[in-house]
Amino acid sequence: MKTIEEAAIDCALKDEFPNGYDAECAGFRAGVKFAEEWIKVSDELPSEENGYIEEEVLVRDSDKVSAVAIYRLEEYWESFDERIGVIKEWRPIHRNEHYNVY
């Protein structure tokens, strides 16, 4: 598997990006950064509006232990990983068309 940096270089070398890596692949790097952001539970929870309720998402606790969990309609987290503590942050496994980007 390629690193993000290797993928960005490949992006720059394609014919549709003749102006080079730095100028044309800034958007690529920004997209990767966006996809890797963690959402604080205090800021937003999975919901029907953002399309992630009842969907598997990545979660992590205050010790940065990560797991896969589902936020249920009944407003509780369900995870089968016993190591996970109180969930503090989450992020989609795959960003989908339902997620609102501001």
C-alpha positions, 0 to 999 in steps of 0.5 A: 500500500502506498503512503499518502505522500507517495499517492500525492506524488503520483497525483502530481505526475499524472498528465492532468496535473502538468504544473507539478506536485506543490500546486496541484496536490494541495487539494489532495493533501487537504482531502486526506486531512479532512478524511482523517479528522476526528469529530469530538462527541461534544461537537457532534454525534452520528445522526440521521441527518449526517447519515452515520446513525446505525452505521459502523464508525471508528471511535476512540476514548480518552486514552486514544484506544480505537475501535469500531462502534455503532451509534444506535437510534436509542442514543447509545454507543455499541462496541464489541471491543472491551478495551474501549472506555468512554468514547470521546471522538469518532469519525466515519470509516468512509465519508459518504454523500450524507455528511455535511461539509461546511 
